[in-house]
Amino acid sequence: MAEHPIYRNALNAIQVGVEDFNDGSPPRLSSAVRNLTAGILLLCKEKLRRLSPEDEILIWKQISPSLDDDGKVVFEGSGKTTVDVSEIISRFKSLDIELDASLLQRITGVRNRVEHHHVEDVGQIRGAFADGLLFLSKFMPKHLDVDPQDEIEEDAWSLLVEEKEVEDRLRDECRASYAQIGGPKPLTDAIEREGCPECSSQLIRQTQPNNTNPFDACWACRACGHTGSNQEWLGRILPSFFAGASFLAAKDGGPDPLDTCPDCNEEAYVYEEKMCLACGFKLKPRECAVCSVPLGLDEYGETICSYHRYVAEKERDR
């Protein structure tokens, strides 16, 4: 089967990205992550192209229905714009095809910061390349039936592997700095998955490795240098960490797993843990003074439930 231009352009973009990264100058580093990301997104589009019933329809942003010569409804791509990151993820999901969306979003997140800000730190770029290798290693064999090591030039592949090994070692060192921390597992899970609230790097360490109390922790990013207290850090990353669960809860009409803490005002109170993962606040069990039903988080500081408060206010206004 002849190699399609989308596939060849994807491999060429990855190759150029690696060459730019190897150069190491600030302009080339920015170009490196742009080319790497472009190549990965093109590979995703190549998968959609192969799945398209005809005319590569699944790669187009706009799909419009029309009638063919026999009066049958057909769908055609319209416009000149192909799918972007969110649409790629949505198409894969609707087709029930496995895709590591969080990994893809992390890579494109670095690309977006490079395009909108001046990023010279090689650590942030290296993280994107390490994640890129991981994505290619999973995506290409599963969805394109090829081994990426056979498709990408040897020198480029070797550099990708080398940078991932460096990144993995640094990530292990960072994890070791908070391995002894106690507290709820979602707290450290969020630190590992979401990383830095400024640059999304996963090179997050605890500045005082001997500390075992998560709510006394000070976190620091080895990539961009951002530091912050546990309250500030978790308050910024937890909404993203729970975004999927919050979406499903809203879709199914269930309660949101995350809420605003009445003590620190961060969106970090996790109902399943019955505590705020930013400051450690726990809601003490209290009952309504009128009907004895348990008071919820939204009734913190009150002595009666919302229903009886409403009744009391109606009586007062009569």
Backbone torsions as a table, in degrees:
resi	resn	phi	psi	omega
1	MET	NA	131.6	-178.2
2	ALA	-64.6	144.7	-179.9
3	GLU	-74.8	126.1	-178.2
4	HIS	-77.3	146.6	179.7
5	PRO	-55.7	-35.0	179.5
6	ILE	-60.3	-44.0	-178.9
7	TYR	-66.7	-45.4	-179.6
8	ARG	-64.4	-41.5	178.4
9	ASN	-63.2	-35.0	178.1
10	ALA	-62.8	-48.7	-179.7
11	LEU	-64.8	-39.0	178.7
12	ASN	-63.7	-41.3	-179.8
13	ALA	-63.8	-41.8	178.4
14	ILE	-63.9	-42.4	179.0
15	GLN	-60.7	-46.4	179.4
16	VAL	-64.5	-38.3	178.3
17	GLY	-60.6	-42.9	178.7
18	VAL	-65.3	-41.3	178.5
19	GLU	-62.8	-40.6	177.6
20	ASP	-63.3	-42.8	-180.0
21	PHE	-63.4	-40.2	-178.6
22	ASN	-65.8	-29.1	177.5
23	ASP	-64.4	-44.1	172.0
24	GLY	86.1	-9.6	179.3
25	SER	-74.9	150.7	-177.0
26	PRO	-51.0	-47.1	179.7
27	PRO	-62.5	-37.3	-179.1
28	ARG	-73.1	-30.1	176.7
29	LEU	-65.0	-42.2	177.3
30	SER	-62.4	-43.3	178.5
31	SER	-64.4	-34.1	-178.0
32	ALA	-59.8	-50.5	-176.7
33	VAL	-71.2	-31.2	176.5
34	ARG	-65.3	-44.6	-179.1
35	ASN	-69.1	-40.8	177.8
36	LEU	-59.2	-48.0	-178.7
37	THR	-64.1	-41.5	178.6
38	ALA	-60.0	-42.1	179.5
39	GLY	-63.3	-43.1	-179.7
40	ILE	-65.1	-42.6	179.2
41	LEU	-65.9	-34.6	177.0
42	LEU	-66.5	-35.3	176.7
43	LEU	-65.0	-37.7	176.1
44	CYS	-64.1	-40.6	178.7
45	LYS	-67.9	-33.3	177.0
46	GLU	-62.4	-39.4	176.6
47	LYS	-63.4	-44.2	178.2
48	LEU	-63.6	-37.1	178.2
49	ARG	-61.8	-43.6	-178.8
50	ARG	-67.0	-27.8	179.2
51	LEU	-83.6	-14.3	-176.0
52	SER	-65.4	134.7	178.4
53	PRO	-63.8	-34.5	178.6
54	GLU	-167.3	158.3	173.3
55	ASP	54.8	26.2	176.0
56	GLU	53.5	32.5	-168.0
57	ILE	-60.2	-31.7	-174.0
58	LEU	-72.4	-12.4	-179.9
59	ILE	-88.0	-8.9	-175.7
60	TRP	-89.7	141.1	-178.2
61	LYS	-63.8	-45.8	-178.7
62	GLN	-106.4	126.8	177.6
63	ILE	-121.5	121.9	-175.3
64	SER	-119.0	141.6	176.5
65	PRO	-80.9	148.8	174.7
66	SER	-153.7	173.5	178.9
67	LEU	-106.1	135.1	176.3
68	ASP	-84.9	-173.3	-176.0
69	ASP	-64.5	-22.7	179.5
70	ASP	-93.4	5.0	179.1
71	GLY	81.5	11.9	179.3
72	LYS	-90.6	147.0	179.1
73	VAL	-75.6	127.2	174.8
74	VAL	-128.9	160.0	179.4
75	PHE	-113.4	138.0	-178.1
76	GLU	-130.3	146.6	173.5
77	GLY	-74.8	136.9	179.3
78	SER	-125.2	152.7	-176.9
79	GLY	82.2	-173.0	-177.3
80	LYS	-120.2	10.5	-174.8
81	THR	-104.8	132.2	176.7
82	THR	-94.2	171.4	-175.1
83	VAL	-62.8	145.1	175.7
84	ASP	-97.9	-170.5	-174.0
85	VAL	-58.8	-52.0	-177.2
86	SER	-62.9	-35.7	180.0
87	GLU	-73.3	-33.8	174.4
88	ILE	-60.9	-47.9	179.7
89	ILE	-60.9	-42.8	-179.8
90	SER	-64.2	-41.8	-179.4
91	ARG	-66.2	-42.9	178.7
92	PHE	-61.8	-41.1	-179.1
93	LYS	-65.6	-44.5	-178.7
94	SER	-67.4	-25.8	177.5
95	LEU	-89.0	0.6	179.6
96	ASP	59.1	42.2	178.2
97	ILE	-109.9	129.5	-175.8
98	GLU	-66.3	131.9	177.8
99	LEU	-148.9	132.3	177.9
100	ASP	-78.8	84.7	-174.4
101	ALA	-64.9	-39.5	-178.1
102	SER	-65.4	-37.4	177.9
103	LEU	-67.4	-43.6	178.6
104	LEU	-62.7	-41.4	179.9
105	GLN	-67.9	-32.9	178.5
106	ARG	-67.2	-41.0	178.7
107	ILE	-65.0	-48.2	-179.2
108	THR	-68.9	-25.4	176.5
109	GLY	-63.5	-40.7	176.7
110	VAL	-64.6	-43.1	177.5
111	ARG	-56.8	-43.8	-179.0
112	ASN	-63.8	-40.4	179.2
113	ARG	-67.2	-36.9	178.0
114	VAL	-63.5	-38.6	-177.6
115	GLU	-73.7	-28.5	-176.0
116	HIS	-105.2	-13.1	179.9
117	HIS	-136.6	162.8	179.1
118	HIS	-88.6	103.8	-177.5
119	VAL	-111.8	116.5	177.9
120	GLU	-112.4	-9.8	-173.7
121	ASP	-70.2	118.7	-177.0
122	VAL	-66.6	-24.5	-179.9
123	GLY	-62.6	-42.3	179.2
124	GLN	-65.1	-41.8	-179.4
125	ILE	-68.3	-40.7	180.0
126	ARG	-61.2	-38.6	177.6
127	GLY	-59.0	-40.1	178.7
128	ALA	-65.4	-38.1	179.8
129	PHE	-70.6	-37.5	176.4
130	ALA	-63.4	-44.4	177.4
131	ASP	-66.6	-34.3	178.5
132	GLY	-62.7	-43.5	178.2
133	LEU	-62.1	-42.7	179.0
134	LEU	-61.6	-42.7	179.7
135	PHE	-63.6	-47.3	-179.2
136	LEU	-61.9	-39.3	-177.5
137	SER	-66.1	-28.8	179.0
138	LYS	-91.0	-41.3	-171.0
139	PHE	-75.6	-46.8	-171.9
140	MET	-65.6	-45.5	177.5
141	PRO	-66.2	-39.4	-174.4
142	LYS	-73.6	-41.0	-171.1
143	HIS	-108.9	-19.4	-178.5
144	LEU	-119.4	-0.5	176.4
145	ASP	58.8	37.5	177.3
146	VAL	-136.8	156.1	174.1
147	ASP	-92.4	120.8	-177.6
148	PRO	-58.3	-29.6	179.5
149	GLN	-65.0	-28.3	178.1
150	ASP	-82.7	-23.8	-174.2
151	GLU	-92.9	-30.5	-177.9
152	ILE	-97.3	138.7	-176.9
153	GLU	-55.2	146.3	-170.9
154	GLU	-56.2	-46.4	-178.7
155	ASP	-62.9	-41.1	-180.0
156	ALA	-66.6	-42.3	179.5
157	TRP	-63.6	-41.2	-179.8
158	SER	-62.3	-39.6	179.2
159	LEU	-68.1	-39.0	177.4
160	LEU	-60.8	-44.2	179.6
161	VAL	-64.2	-42.8	-179.6
162	GLU	-61.7	-44.7	-179.1
163	GLU	-68.1	-34.4	177.4
164	LYS	-67.6	-37.6	178.4
165	GLU	-63.8	-40.9	177.2
166	VAL	-63.8	-46.9	-179.2
167	GLU	-62.0	-42.5	180.0
168	ASP	-62.7	-40.2	179.3
169	ARG	-64.5	-42.9	178.9
170	LEU	-65.4	-39.2	178.8
171	ARG	-65.1	-38.2	177.5
172	ASP	-63.8	-40.9	178.5
173	GLU	-63.3	-40.1	179.3
174	CYS	-65.7	-44.5	179.7
175	ARG	-61.5	-35.5	-179.8
176	ALA	-62.7	-26.8	-177.6
177	SER	-71.4	-17.9	178.3
178	TYR	-128.8	18.9	-178.7
179	ALA	-63.4	-29.1	-175.9
180	GLN	-91.7	1.5	-178.8
181	ILE	-69.0	135.5	175.3
182	GLY	-89.0	-169.6	177.1
183	GLY	102.0	-178.6	-175.8
184	PRO	-64.0	138.9	-179.9
185	LYS	-61.3	-37.6	179.3
186	PRO	-57.6	-23.6	-179.4
187	LEU	-65.0	-54.2	179.8
188	THR	-72.8	-28.8	175.5
189	ASP	-61.8	-40.8	179.4
190	ALA	-66.7	-40.7	177.5
191	ILE	-58.8	-45.2	-176.8
192	GLU	-70.5	-41.4	-174.7
193	ARG	-81.5	-43.9	-176.3
194	GLU	-84.9	-30.7	177.5
195	GLY	70.6	-139.6	-175.1
196	CYS	-81.3	132.0	178.7
197	PRO	-69.3	-15.5	179.6
198	GLU	-91.3	-45.6	-173.1
199	CYS	-124.1	-4.7	178.6
200	SER	70.8	5.0	175.5
201	SER	-61.6	146.4	178.0
202	GLN	-92.9	8.2	178.2
203	LEU	-85.5	72.2	-176.7
204	ILE	-110.6	126.0	179.8
205	ARG	-124.6	159.6	173.3
206	GLN	-90.4	130.5	-175.1
207	THR	-71.5	-20.9	177.2
208	GLN	-122.4	87.2	-173.4
209	PRO	-58.9	-20.4	-179.9
210	ASN	-81.5	-11.1	-179.3
211	ASN	-70.6	136.3	179.4
212	THR	-114.3	-5.7	-179.6
213	ASN	-97.0	113.5	-176.4
214	PRO	-60.7	-28.5	-175.8
215	PHE	-81.8	-7.3	172.5
216	ASP	-101.1	-0.3	-174.1
217	ALA	-70.8	147.6	169.2
218	CYS	-118.6	124.0	-175.8
219	TRP	-102.0	147.8	-179.9
220	ALA	-140.3	141.5	178.2
221	CYS	-96.7	124.9	-180.0
222	ARG	-77.1	-13.4	-178.9
223	ALA	-85.6	-53.1	-175.4
224	CYS	-108.2	-9.9	177.5
225	GLY	88.5	-0.9	-179.8
226	HIS	-63.9	137.1	176.0
227	THR	-127.0	155.6	178.9
228	GLY	-170.8	157.7	176.2
229	SER	-69.8	165.4	176.9
230	ASN	-59.7	-38.2	-178.8
231	GLN	-61.9	-48.0	-179.5
232	GLU	-66.3	-43.9	-174.7
233	TRP	-66.1	-52.5	-177.8
234	LEU	-68.0	-34.0	177.6
235	GLY	-60.6	-29.0	-178.3
236	ARG	-89.2	-30.0	-174.2
237	ILE	-99.1	-21.2	-176.7
238	LEU	-64.2	-39.1	177.6
239	PRO	-56.9	-38.0	177.8
240	SER	-71.4	-39.8	-179.5
241	PHE	-61.2	-38.3	-178.0
242	PHE	-97.5	8.2	-175.2
243	ALA	-57.2	-43.9	-179.7
244	GLY	-63.3	-46.1	179.7
245	ALA	-65.4	-37.3	179.0
246	SER	-66.3	-39.6	178.5
247	PHE	-63.1	-46.2	-179.8
248	LEU	-64.4	-38.1	178.8
249	ALA	-62.7	-44.0	179.2
250	ALA	-65.8	-39.8	-179.4
251	LYS	-64.6	-39.1	-177.2
252	ASP	-91.8	1.1	179.4
253	GLY	76.2	21.0	-179.7
254	GLY	-96.0	175.9	179.7
255	PRO	-74.9	146.9	177.0
256	ASP	-68.5	135.3	-179.5
257	PRO	-72.0	-12.6	-174.8
258	LEU	-125.2	144.7	179.8
259	ASP	-147.2	168.6	178.1
260	THR	-76.9	130.5	179.3
261	CYS	-74.0	129.6	-179.7
262	PRO	-72.6	-12.8	-177.2
263	ASP	-92.9	-45.0	-177.3
264	CYS	-110.8	-7.0	178.6
265	ASN	66.8	14.7	174.6
266	GLU	-89.5	149.0	176.3
267	GLU	-80.1	75.4	-170.2
268	ALA	-143.0	6.2	177.7
269	TYR	-81.1	118.6	-177.2
270	VAL	-103.2	114.9	-175.0
271	TYR	-61.3	-38.9	-178.3
272	GLU	-63.7	-33.4	179.0
273	GLU	-88.9	-12.8	-178.7
274	LYS	58.4	37.7	178.8
275	MET	-163.8	165.0	175.3
276	CYS	-88.9	126.0	-179.3
277	LEU	-82.9	-4.1	177.2
278	ALA	-90.0	-45.8	-175.3
279	CYS	-119.1	-9.9	179.2
280	GLY	89.7	3.2	-179.6
281	PHE	-58.6	136.1	174.5
282	LYS	-123.4	136.5	179.9
283	LEU	-81.0	117.2	179.3
284	LYS	-74.6	138.7	179.4
285	PRO	-60.9	125.0	176.9
286	ARG	-140.0	154.3	-178.7
287	GLU	-120.4	154.2	175.4
288	CYS	-64.0	132.3	-178.4
289	ALA	-67.2	-15.7	-178.4
290	VAL	-97.2	-52.5	-172.9
291	CYS	-112.4	-4.4	176.2
292	SER	70.0	12.2	175.2
293	VAL	-74.2	148.8	179.4
294	PRO	-61.9	138.7	177.5
295	LEU	-84.6	136.5	-178.3
296	GLY	-91.2	-177.4	-178.2
297	LEU	-62.0	-37.8	-179.2
298	ASP	-72.2	-6.7	178.7
299	GLU	-110.8	17.3	179.9
300	TYR	-59.6	131.4	-179.9
301	GLY	89.4	-7.0	179.1
302	GLU	-94.7	163.1	176.3
303	THR	-108.5	-14.2	178.1
304	ILE	-129.0	158.0	-178.5
305	CYS	-71.1	167.6	-176.6
306	SER	-62.8	-34.8	179.7
307	TYR	-64.0	-49.2	-177.5
308	HIS	-73.4	-23.7	172.4
309	ARG	-67.3	-40.4	177.2
310	TYR	-62.5	-44.3	179.1
311	VAL	-61.4	-43.3	-179.2
312	ALA	-64.0	-39.1	179.9
313	GLU	-68.5	-37.0	177.6
314	LYS	-65.0	-40.1	179.2
315	GLU	-66.4	-38.7	-179.1
316	ARG	-65.3	-35.8	-176.1
317	ASP	-85.0	-2.8	-179.1
318	ARG	-70.3	NA	NA
